[in-house]
């Protein structure tokens, strides 16, 4: 069975002395549980694995009982407790904090792994109670290199079907693949993860925003223009908030225009970007095939693949992703980490002003410039990580 780098990372941390709770977080259906099981198979330590997937059974009392069973295993030296889908336990972060601190005080050598599909609910719990007690390992959408090795994807396969491993077996039946995307990924993320996290007064508007924004991936669209295309009544503040929720759920974000002036950056119209190209393909509905057949539309798909790749690496490596435009000059992506920045232009068949990178370089001479799709840096090599992103 194919093992992601996440597996070896987690196994390595489990071999270390007990220091932190290990959080494995990421979007639905990206293989978090499988990665944890594969890591546990590498560790010769007593283990107690439980899932909070049944909301009718889990409770604070259930969590305490499972923790006590793991503590019993640790009496012989050390043990590992895994709680899958921890966010489904009400008030989970407070009780985990209490039990973890008890173990620390009593010197019980119980190592703990928590997994969660709802990054929104995990973020809330971690921020409320567990500061300083955890490390996060991200299980993000699968990269092109992973999909190529695990499923034999071609580059076009990856552009069109994206990086959800569970959907890989369905790509020969496009309609079945689309149903899986809707029922197993898109709808549960919106109706369970997001709506369980916050009170959303207009869930239909949230869904419409996701579909509109995903179909507009790699394009700029002001909130005012969005309102003109959405049937549900709302306002720009509501749309901005819903877009933030979709971003925190690893579905859809709005890239801001890069500028040294942070106030200006925050106020710019967003450039939509999906976290995985499959979300863009799914949103296109029955017309999705044009994303490969039409050069202009494929250009947007290529740019979205590059953007999703940068968003994933940014989360892992701690850099921000923007785009840039001044008048008629435009750069597809600008990434920034500390004092280092890189302008990334994507040659994707889309007609654009090619002087944007030169103008950007004059304004920010310290920035590195990359052209993806050029003779020096092909799209495939870029998505395979063969070129450093920063100087």
URSULJO-V554864 format. One record per pair of residues at least 12 apart in sequence whose C-alpha atoms are under 10 Angstrom apart, sorted by sequence separation. I is the first residue (numbers start at 0). J is the second residue. If there is no record, write none. Layout:
# URSULJO-V554864
I_J ; I_J
This chain:
# URSULJO-V554864
9_21 ; 23_35 ; 36_48 ; 68_80 ; 69_81 ; 99_111 ; 166_178 ; 190_202 ; 193_205 ; 222_234 ; 223_235 ; 226_238 ; 255_267 ; 256_268 ; 309_321 ; 320_332 ; 321_333 ; 322_334 ; 330_342 ; 331_343 ; 332_344 ; 344_356 ; 356_368 ; 369_381 ; 9_22 ; 35_48 ; 49_62 ; 143_156 ; 144_157 ; 160_173 ; 166_179 ; 189_202 ; 212_225 ; 222_235 ; 225_238 ; 254_267 ; 255_268 ; 256_269 ; 320_333 ; 321_334 ; 330_343 ; 331_344 ; 332_345 ; 342_355 ; 343_356 ; 356_369 ; 9_23 ; 66_80 ; 143_157 ; 150_164 ; 156_170 ; 165_179 ; 166_180 ; 211_225 ; 221_235 ; 222_236 ; 239_253 ; 253_267 ; 254_268 ; 255_269 ; 256_270 ; 306_320 ; 319_333 ; 320_334 ; 321_335 ; 330_344 ; 331_345 ; 342_356 ; 356_370 ; 65_80 ; 66_81 ; 142_157 ; 143_158 ; 146_161 ; 149_164 ; 152_167 ; 165_180 ; 190_205 ; 222_237 ; 223_238 ; 253_268 ; 254_269 ; 255_270 ; 306_321 ; 319_334 ; 320_335 ; 329_344 ; 330_345 ; 331_346 ; 342_357 ; 49_65 ; 65_81 ; 66_82 ; 95_111 ; 141_157 ; 146_162 ; 151_167 ; 160_176 ; 189_205 ; 190_206 ; 222_238 ; 253_269 ; 254_270 ; 255_271 ; 306_322 ; 318_334 ; 319_335 ; 320_336 ; 48_65 ; 49_66 ; 65_82 ; 145_162 ; 146_163 ; 150_167 ; 160_177 ; 163_180 ; 166_183 ; 189_206 ; 208_225 ; 211_228 ; 222_239 ; 252_269 ; 253_270 ; 254_271 ; 318_335 ; 319_336 ; 342_359 ; 369_386 ; 5_23 ; 32_50 ; 47_65 ; 95_113 ; 143_161 ; 146_164 ; 149_167 ; 150_168 ; 165_183 ; 166_184 ; 208_226 ; 211_229 ; 252_270 ; 253_271 ; 254_272 ; 317_335 ; 318_336 ; 319_337 ; 342_360 ; 369_387 ; 47_66 ; 118_137 ; 142_161 ; 143_162 ; 145_164 ; 252_271 ; 253_272 ; 317_336 ; 318_337 ; 323_342 ; 341_360 ; 369_388 ; 62_82 ; 113_133 ; 141_161 ; 142_162 ; 160_180 ; 186_206 ; 189_209 ; 208_228 ; 251_271 ; 252_272 ; 253_273 ; 279_299 ; 280_300 ; 316_336 ; 317_337 ; 320_340 ; 322_342 ; 368_388 ; 369_389 ; 47_68 ; 48_69 ; 112_133 ; 114_135 ; 140_161 ; 141_162 ; 142_163 ; 146_167 ; 163_184 ; 185_206 ; 207_228 ; 208_229 ; 251_272 ; 252_273 ; 279_300 ; 313_334 ; 318_339 ; 319_340 ; 320_341 ; 321_342 ; 322_343 ; 330_351 ; 342_363 ; 367_388 ; 368_389 ; 47_69 ; 111_133 ; 112_134 ; 113_135 ; 114_136 ; 116_138 ; 140_162 ; 141_163 ; 204_226 ; 207_229 ; 250_272 ; 251_273 ; 252_274 ; 313_335 ; 318_340 ; 322_344 ; 329_351 ; 330_352 ; 341_363 ; 367_389 ; 368_390 ; 46_69 ; 47_70 ; 62_85 ; 112_135 ; 114_137 ; 115_138 ; 139_162 ; 140_163 ; 141_164 ; 207_230 ; 208_231 ; 250_273 ; 251_274 ; 276_299 ; 277_300 ; 309_332 ; 313_336 ; 328_351 ; 329_352 ; 330_353 ; 340_363 ; 366_389 ; 367_390 ; 10_34 ; 45_69 ; 114_138 ; 139_163 ; 140_164 ; 185_209 ; 207_231 ; 249_273 ; 250_274 ; 251_275 ; 276_300 ; 279_303 ; 309_333 ; 310_334 ; 327_351 ; 328_352 ; 329_353 ; 330_354 ; 331_355 ; 340_364 ; 341_365 ; 342_366 ; 343_367 ; 344_368 ; 345_369 ; 346_370 ; 347_371 ; 348_372 ; 366_390 ; 6_31 ; 9_34 ; 10_35 ; 13_38 ; 47_72 ; 185_210 ; 204_229 ; 249_274 ; 250_275 ; 276_301 ; 279_304 ; 306_331 ; 309_334 ; 327_352 ; 328_353 ; 329_354 ; 330_355 ; 331_356 ; 340_365 ; 341_366 ; 342_367 ; 343_368 ; 344_369 ; 345_370 ; 346_371 ; 347_372 ; 365_390 ; 5_31 ; 9_35 ; 12_38 ; 13_39 ; 46_72 ; 62_88 ; 203_229 ; 204_230 ; 205_231 ; 246_272 ; 248_274 ; 249_275 ; 250_276 ; 276_302 ; 305_331 ; 306_332 ; 328_354 ; 329_355 ; 330_356 ; 333_359 ; 339_365 ; 340_366 ; 341_367 ; 342_368 ; 343_369 ; 344_370 ; 345_371 ; 346_372 ; 347_373 ; 3_30 ; 6_33 ; 7_34 ; 10_37 ; 11_38 ; 14_41 ; 45_72 ; 46_73 ; 61_88 ; 85_112 ; 86_113 ; 203_230 ; 204_231 ; 242_269 ; 246_273 ; 251_278 ; 276_303 ; 277_304 ; 305_332 ; 327_354 ; 328_355 ; 329_356 ; 330_357 ; 338_365 ; 339_366 ; 340_367 ; 341_368 ; 342_369 ; 343_370 ; 344_371 ; 345_372 ; 346_373 ; 2_30 ; 6_34 ; 7_35 ; 9_37 ; 10_38 ; 13_41 ; 14_42 ; 44_72 ; 45_73 ; 57_85 ; 85_113 ; 86_114 ; 87_115 ; 203_231 ; 204_232 ; 245_273 ; 246_274 ; 250_278 ; 251_279 ; 275_303 ; 276_304 ; 327_355 ; 328_356 ; 329_357 ; 330_358 ; 338_366 ; 339_367 ; 340_368 ; 341_369 ; 342_370 ; 343_371 ; 344_372 ; 345_373 ; 5_34 ; 6_35 ; 9_38 ; 10_39 ; 13_42 ; 14_43 ; 44_73 ; 58_87 ; 59_88 ; 62_91 ; 66_95 ; 78_107 ; 79_108 ; 80_109 ; 81_110 ; 82_111 ; 83_112 ; 84_113 ; 85_114 ; 86_115 ; 87_116 ; 92_121 ; 95_124 ; 96_125 ; 202_231 ; 203_232 ; 204_233 ; 242_271 ; 245_274 ; 250_279 ; 274_303 ; 275_304 ; 276_305 ; 302_331 ; 326_355 ; 328_357 ; 329_358 ; 330_359 ; 344_373 ; 3_33 ; 4_34 ; 5_35 ; 6_36 ; 7_37 ; 8_38 ; 9_39 ; 10_40 ; 11_41 ; 14_44 ; 45_75 ; 52_82 ; 57_87 ; 58_88 ; 59_89 ; 77_107 ; 78_108 ; 79_109 ; 80_110 ; 81_111 ; 82_112 ; 83_113 ; 84_114 ; 85_115 ; 86_116 ; 87_117 ; 91_121 ; 99_129 ; 201_231 ; 208_238 ; 212_242 ; 239_269 ; 272_302 ; 273_303 ; 274_304 ; 275_305 ; 276_306 ; 302_332 ; 325_355 ; 328_358 ; 329_359 ; 2_33 ; 3_34 ; 6_37 ; 7_38 ; 10_41 ; 11_42 ; 13_44 ; 45_76 ; 46_77 ; 47_78 ; 48_79 ; 49_80 ; 50_81 ; 51_82 ; 52_83 ; 53_84 ; 57_88 ; 58_89 ; 59_90 ; 63_94 ; 67_98 ; 76_107 ; 77_108 ; 78_109 ; 79_110 ; 80_111 ; 81_112 ; 82_113 ; 83_114 ; 84_115 ; 85_116 ; 86_117 ; 92_123 ; 93_124 ; 97_128 ; 201_232 ; 272_303 ; 273_304 ; 274_305 ; 275_306 ; 276_307 ; 324_355 ; 328_359 ; 335_366 ; 346_377 ; 347_378 ; 2_34 ; 5_37 ; 6_38 ; 9_41 ; 10_42 ; 44_76 ; 45_77 ; 46_78 ; 47_79 ; 48_80 ; 49_81 ; 50_82 ; 51_83 ; 52_84 ; 56_88 ; 57_89 ; 58_90 ; 59_91 ; 62_94 ; 63_95 ; 66_98 ; 70_102 ; 76_108 ; 77_109 ; 78_110 ; 79_111 ; 80_112 ; 81_113 ; 82_114 ; 83_115 ; 84_116 ; 85_117 ; 86_118 ; 92_124 ; 93_125 ; 96_128 ; 97_129 ; 100_132 ; 201_233 ; 205_237 ; 209_241 ; 271_303 ; 272_304 ; 274_306 ; 275_307 ; 276_308 ; 323_355 ; 334_366 ; 345_377 ; 346_378 ; 1_34 ; 5_38 ; 6_39 ; 44_77 ; 45_78 ; 46_79 ; 47_80 ; 48_81 ; 49_82 ; 50_83 ; 51_84 ; 52_85 ; 54_87 ; 58_91 ; 62_95 ; 66_99 ; 74_107 ; 75_108 ; 76_109 ; 77_110 ; 78_111 ; 79_112 ; 80_113 ; 81_114 ; 82_115 ; 83_116 ; 84_117 ; 86_119 ; 87_120 ; 91_124 ; 92_125 ; 95_128 ; 96_129 ; 99_132 ; 204_237 ; 205_238 ; 208_241 ; 209_242 ; 220_253 ; 272_305 ; 273_306 ; 274_307 ; 275_308 ; 323_356 ; 325_358 ; 333_366 ; 334_367 ; 345_378 ; 3_37 ; 6_40 ; 7_41 ; 44_78 ; 45_79 ; 46_80 ; 47_81 ; 48_82 ; 49_83 ; 50_84 ; 51_85 ; 52_86 ; 53_87 ; 54_88 ; 59_93 ; 60_94 ; 73_107 ; 74_108 ; 86_120 ; 87_121 ; 90_124 ; 91_125 ; 92_126 ; 93_127 ; 94_128 ; 95_129 ; 96_130 ; 204_238 ; 208_242 ; 219_253 ; 272_306 ; 273_307 ; 274_308 ; 324_358 ; 325_359 ; 333_367 ; 2_37 ; 6_41 ; 43_78 ; 44_79 ; 45_80 ; 46_81 ; 47_82 ; 48_83 ; 49_84 ; 50_85 ; 51_86 ; 52_87 ; 53_88 ; 54_89 ; 59_94 ; 63_98 ; 73_108 ; 74_109 ; 85_120 ; 86_121 ; 92_127 ; 93_128 ; 205_240 ; 206_241 ; 216_251 ; 218_253 ; 219_254 ; 271_306 ; 272_307 ; 274_309 ; 275_310 ; 324_359 ; 333_368 ; 1_37 ; 2_38 ; 49_85 ; 51_87 ; 52_88 ; 59_95 ; 62_98 ; 71_107 ; 72_108 ; 73_109 ; 85_121 ; 86_122 ; 92_128 ; 93_129 ; 96_132 ; 201_237 ; 205_241 ; 209_245 ; 216_252 ; 217_253 ; 218_254 ; 219_255 ; 274_310 ; 275_311 ; 323_359 ; 0_37 ; 42_79 ; 50_87 ; 51_88 ; 70_107 ; 72_109 ; 73_110 ; 84_121 ; 86_123 ; 91_128 ; 92_129 ; 200_237 ; 204_241 ; 205_242 ; 208_245 ; 213_250 ; 216_253 ; 217_254 ; 219_256 ; 273_310 ; 274_311 ; 306_343 ; 332_369 ; 70_108 ; 71_109 ; 86_124 ; 90_128 ; 199_237 ; 213_251 ; 272_310 ; 305_343 ; 70_109 ; 202_241 ; 205_244 ; 206_245 ; 212_251 ; 213_252 ; 305_344 ; 306_345 ; 331_370 ; 39_79 ; 69_109 ; 70_110 ; 201_241 ; 205_245 ; 212_252 ; 305_345 ; 69_110 ; 199_240 ; 209_250 ; 210_251 ; 212_253 ; 39_81 ; 69_111 ; 199_241 ; 209_251 ; 302_344 ; 66_109 ; 208_251 ; 209_252 ; 302_345 ; 301_345 ; 302_346 ; 36_81 ; 66_111 ; 199_244 ; 223_268 ; 301_346 ; 302_347 ; 343_388 ; 35_81 ; 221_267 ; 222_268 ; 299_345 ; 301_347 ; 342_388 ; 197_244 ; 221_268 ; 222_269 ; 298_345 ; 300_347 ; 301_348 ; 302_349 ; 341_388 ; 342_389 ; 35_83 ; 193_241 ; 196_244 ; 219_267 ; 220_268 ; 221_269 ; 298_346 ; 299_347 ; 301_349 ; 340_388 ; 341_389 ; 32_81 ; 219_268 ; 220_269 ; 221_270 ; 298_347 ; 299_348 ; 339_388 ; 340_389 ; 341_390 ; 32_82 ; 194_244 ; 219_269 ; 220_270 ; 221_271 ; 297_347 ; 298_348 ; 299_349 ; 339_389 ; 340_390 ; 32_83 ; 193_244 ; 218_269 ; 219_270 ; 220_271 ; 270_321 ; 296_347 ; 297_348 ; 298_349 ; 339_390 ; 31_83 ; 32_84 ; 192_244 ; 193_245 ; 217_269 ; 218_270 ; 219_271 ; 254_306 ; 269_321 ; 270_322 ; 295_347 ; 296_348 ; 297_349 ; 298_350 ; 31_84 ; 217_270 ; 218_271 ; 219_272 ; 269_322 ; 270_323 ; 294_347 ; 295_348 ; 296_349 ; 335_388 ; 336_389 ; 193_247 ; 216_270 ; 217_271 ; 218_272 ; 294_348 ; 295_349 ; 334_388 ; 335_389 ; 189_244 ; 193_248 ; 215_270 ; 216_271 ; 217_272 ; 252_307 ; 293_348 ; 294_349 ; 295_350 ; 334_389 ; 189_245 ; 192_248 ; 215_271 ; 216_272 ; 217_273 ; 251_307 ; 254_310 ; 188_245 ; 212_269 ; 214_271 ; 215_272 ; 216_273 ; 250_307 ; 264_321 ; 212_270 ; 213_271 ; 214_272 ; 215_273 ; 216_274 ; 249_307 ; 252_310 ; 22_81 ; 189_248 ; 212_271 ; 213_272 ; 214_273 ; 264_323 ; 17_77 ; 21_81 ; 22_82 ; 23_83 ; 24_84 ; 188_248 ; 211_271 ; 212_272 ; 213_273 ; 216_276 ; 16_77 ; 23_84 ; 188_249 ; 189_250 ; 212_273 ; 213_274 ; 249_310 ; 270_331 ; 188_250 ; 209_271 ; 213_275 ; 216_278 ; 217_279 ; 249_311 ; 257_319 ; 22_85 ; 46_109 ; 50_113 ; 51_114 ; 213_276 ; 216_279 ; 257_320 ; 258_321 ; 45_109 ; 46_110 ; 47_111 ; 48_112 ; 50_114 ; 51_115 ; 209_273 ; 213_277 ; 214_278 ; 215_279 ; 216_280 ; 256_320 ; 257_321 ; 258_322 ; 46_111 ; 185_250 ; 213_278 ; 214_279 ; 254_319 ; 255_320 ; 256_321 ; 257_322 ; 258_323 ; 13_79 ; 184_250 ; 212_278 ; 213_279 ; 214_280 ; 254_320 ; 255_321 ; 256_322 ; 257_323 ; 258_324 ; 305_371 ; 212_279 ; 213_280 ; 214_281 ; 215_282 ; 254_321 ; 255_322 ; 256_323 ; 257_324 ; 258_325 ; 210_278 ; 211_279 ; 213_281 ; 214_282 ; 215_283 ; 253_321 ; 254_322 ; 255_323 ; 256_324 ; 257_325 ; 209_278 ; 210_279 ; 213_282 ; 214_283 ; 253_322 ; 254_323 ; 256_325 ; 302_371 ; 117_187 ; 118_188 ; 209_279 ; 212_282 ; 213_283 ; 214_284 ; 301_371 ; 117_188 ; 210_281 ; 211_282 ; 301_372 ; 116_188 ; 120_192 ; 210_282 ; 211_283 ; 312_384 ; 119_192 ; 120_193 ; 123_196 ; 209_282 ; 210_283 ; 214_287 ; 256_329 ; 257_330 ; 305_378 ; 308_381 ; 309_382 ; 117_191 ; 118_192 ; 119_193 ; 210_284 ; 256_330 ; 304_378 ; 308_382 ; 20_95 ; 117_192 ; 118_193 ; 120_195 ; 121_196 ; 257_332 ; 258_333 ; 308_383 ; 20_96 ; 116_192 ; 117_193 ; 119_195 ; 120_196 ; 256_332 ; 257_333 ; 302_378 ; 305_381 ; 308_384 ; 312_388 ; 35_112 ; 119_196 ; 120_197 ; 255_332 ; 256_333 ; 257_334 ; 301_378 ; 305_382 ; 35_113 ; 117_195 ; 118_196 ; 119_197 ; 254_332 ; 255_333 ; 257_335 ; 304_382 ; 20_99 ; 35_114 ; 117_196 ; 254_333 ; 309_388 ; 19_99 ; 32_113 ; 217_298 ; 218_299 ; 32_114 ; 217_299 ; 31_114 ; 32_115 ; 216_299 ; 217_300 ; 31_115 ; 32_116 ; 215_299 ; 216_300 ; 217_301 ; 218_302 ; 18_103 ; 31_116 ; 214_299 ; 217_302 ; 218_303 ; 17_103 ; 30_116 ; 214_300 ; 216_302 ; 217_303 ; 29_116 ; 216_303 ; 217_304 ; 27_115 ; 28_116 ; 215_303 ; 216_304 ; 217_305 ; 17_106 ; 20_109 ; 21_110 ; 22_111 ; 23_112 ; 24_113 ; 25_114 ; 26_115 ; 27_116 ; 217_306 ; 17_107 ; 18_108 ; 20_110 ; 21_111 ; 22_112 ; 23_113 ; 24_114 ; 25_115 ; 26_116 ; 27_117 ; 213_303 ; 216_306 ; 17_108 ; 19_110 ; 20_111 ; 21_112 ; 22_113 ; 23_114 ; 24_115 ; 25_116 ; 26_117 ; 27_118 ; 16_108 ; 17_109 ; 18_110 ; 19_111 ; 20_112 ; 21_113 ; 22_114 ; 23_115 ; 24_116 ; 25_117 ; 26_118 ; 17_110 ; 18_111 ; 19_112 ; 20_113 ; 21_114 ; 22_115 ; 23_116 ; 24_117 ; 25_118 ; 185_278 ; 16_110 ; 17_111 ; 24_118 ; 25_119 ; 184_278 ; 15_110 ; 23_118 ; 24_119 ; 14_110 ; 25_121 ; 185_281 ; 13_110 ; 24_121 ; 180_277 ; 181_278 ; 185_282 ; 12_110 ; 13_111 ; 23_121 ; 24_122 ; 180_278 ; 13_112 ; 22_121 ; 177_277 ; 180_280 ; 181_281 ; 176_277 ; 177_278 ; 180_281 ; 181_282 ; 180_282 ; 9_112 ; 22_125 ; 177_280 ; 178_281 ; 219_322 ; 34_138 ; 177_281 ; 259_363 ; 31_136 ; 87_192 ; 176_281 ; 177_282 ; 217_322 ; 31_137 ; 32_138 ; 86_192 ; 31_138 ; 177_284 ; 29_137 ; 30_138 ; 31_139 ; 87_195 ; 177_285 ; 20_129 ; 29_138 ; 30_139 ; 140_249 ; 25_135 ; 28_138 ; 29_139 ; 30_140 ; 139_249 ; 174_284 ; 20_131 ; 21_132 ; 22_133 ; 23_134 ; 24_135 ; 25_136 ; 26_137 ; 27_138 ; 28_139 ; 29_140 ; 30_141 ; 166_277 ; 174_285 ; 19_131 ; 20_132 ; 21_133 ; 22_134 ; 23_135 ; 24_136 ; 25_137 ; 26_138 ; 27_139 ; 28_140 ; 29_141 ; 162_274 ; 163_275 ; 173_285 ; 19_132 ; 20_133 ; 21_134 ; 22_135 ; 23_136 ; 24_137 ; 25_138 ; 26_139 ; 27_140 ; 161_274 ; 162_275 ; 163_276 ; 218_331 ; 18_132 ; 19_133 ; 20_134 ; 21_135 ; 22_136 ; 23_137 ; 24_138 ; 25_139 ; 26_140 ; 161_275 ; 162_276 ; 163_277 ; 173_287 ; 217_331 ; 18_133 ; 19_134 ; 20_135 ; 21_136 ; 22_137 ; 23_138 ; 24_139 ; 25_140 ; 160_275 ; 161_276 ; 162_277 ; 173_288 ; 18_134 ; 19_135 ; 23_139 ; 159_275 ; 160_276 ; 161_277 ; 162_278 ; 158_275 ; 159_276 ; 160_277 ; 161_278 ; 157_275 ; 158_276 ; 159_277 ; 160_278 ; 161_279 ; 157_276 ; 158_277 ; 159_278 ; 160_279 ; 161_280 ; 157_277 ; 159_279 ; 160_280 ; 158_279 ; 159_280 ; 160_281 ; 12_134 ; 158_280 ; 159_281 ; 119_244 ; 122_247 ; 9_135 ; 119_245 ; 9_136 ; 119_246 ; 120_247 ; 8_136 ; 119_247 ; 120_248 ; 159_287 ; 118_247 ; 119_248 ; 159_288 ; 6_136 ; 117_247 ; 118_248 ; 119_249 ; 5_136 ; 117_248 ; 118_249 ; 159_290 ; 5_137 ; 6_138 ; 116_248 ; 117_249 ; 158_290 ; 159_291 ; 5_138 ; 29_162 ; 30_163 ; 142_275 ; 158_291 ; 4_138 ; 5_139 ; 28_162 ; 29_163 ; 30_164 ; 140_274 ; 141_275 ; 3_138 ; 28_163 ; 29_164 ; 30_165 ; 139_274 ; 140_275 ; 156_291 ; 27_163 ; 28_164 ; 29_165 ; 139_275 ; 140_276 ; 155_291 ; 26_163 ; 28_165 ; 3_141 ; 28_166 ; 159_297 ; 158_297 ; 4_145 ; 159_300 ; 3_145 ; 155_297 ; 158_300 ; 159_301 ; 2_145 ; 158_301 ; 161_304 ; 1_145 ; 158_302 ; 1_146 ; 155_300 ; 158_303 ; 159_304 ; 3_149 ; 155_301 ; 158_304 ; 161_307 ; 1_148 ; 2_149 ; 157_304 ; 158_305 ; 1_149 ; 0_149 ; 1_150 ; 28_180 ; 28_183 ; 29_184 ; 27_183 ; 28_184 ; 27_184 ; 26_184 ; 27_185 ; 27_187 ; 27_188 ; 143_304 ; 26_188 ; 142_304 ; 27_192 ; 142_307 ; 143_308 ; 26_192 ; 142_308 ; 140_307 ; 141_308 ; 140_308 ; 142_311 ; 141_311 ; 142_312 ; 139_310 ; 140_311 ; 139_311 ; 138_311 ; 139_312 ; 137_311 ; 139_314 ; 139_315 ; 137_314 ; 138_315 ; 137_315 ; 136_315 ; 135_315 ; 26_247 ; 27_248 ; 26_248 ; 27_249 ; 25_248 ; 26_249 ; 25_249 ; 26_250 ; 154_378 ; 154_379 ; 153_379 ; 154_382 ; 144_379 ; 143_379 ; 144_380 ; 147_383 ; 143_381 ; 144_382 ; 145_383 ; 143_382 ; 144_383 ; 142_382 ; 143_383 ; 144_384 ; 142_383 ; 143_384 ; 142_384 ; 26_274
